[in-house]
Amino acid sequence: KAGVTQTPRYLIKTRGQQVTLSCSPISGHRSVSWYQQTPGQGLQFLFEYFSETQRNKGNFPGRFSGRQFSNSRSEMNVSTLELGDSALYLCASTHGGKTEAFFGQGTRLTVV
Amino acid sequence: DQQVKQNSPSLSVQEGRISILNCDYTNSMFDYFLWYKKYPAEGPTFLISISSIKDKNEDGRFTVFLNKSAKHLSLHIVPSQPGDSAVYFCAAYSGGGADGLTFGKGTHLIIQP
């Protein structure tokens, strides 16, 4: 069974640009969550999608958005990039609800 | 306000001995807890979980203990192996799980030969 796949693995963008990251969950998993990891703040919850609907969102500005497609694949978008958005972005998939979340390898975003 | 706290940023243990990683939480709504292991530049790998209706869960070398009254959980690794050297994160769910996982800041476990 294939794991969670995130693309791209690495990305360098300039301040003010926008970026789209992609996540393919484990087959059969309908829930996809996104997390941001930085040295100062640790792992923080961005948002969660289930059956194409955003069920909850963490404490992040509106520049961070996402969506989920009918095949459960998800994308997250960050607009008007700031230097502080440099981080490892992780996607996790679950069947839904409180079950073990399985993470992808992450996308390392660097904003210059 | 940190709801999940791992107060030891690092821990050094000799190979073959027991590693004990600790985690405290403040949110009484947390009712499902998980431990993850993480290597640099990779995503966290799920290790073991425990529901609040239990006080112990065991899987091979890994055992998690939950003390609800103290709002404390611990991960025991016995015996510790060199491949166990990594950062370990404690995480918790509340409600229906749609709020996502709340993570601690992690403990860097170093296994000494």
Interface residues (C-beta under 8 A of the other chain):
Chain A: V4 Q6 S31 S33 Y35 G42 L43 Q44 F45 L46 F47 E48 F50 R55 N56 G58 L88 L90 A92 T94 G96 G97 K98 T99 E100 A101 F102 F103 G104 Q105 G106 R108
Chain B: D31 Y32 L34 Y36 A41 E42 G43 P44 T45 F46 S49 F89 A91 Y93 G96 G97 A98 D99 G100 L101 T102 F103 G104 K105 G106
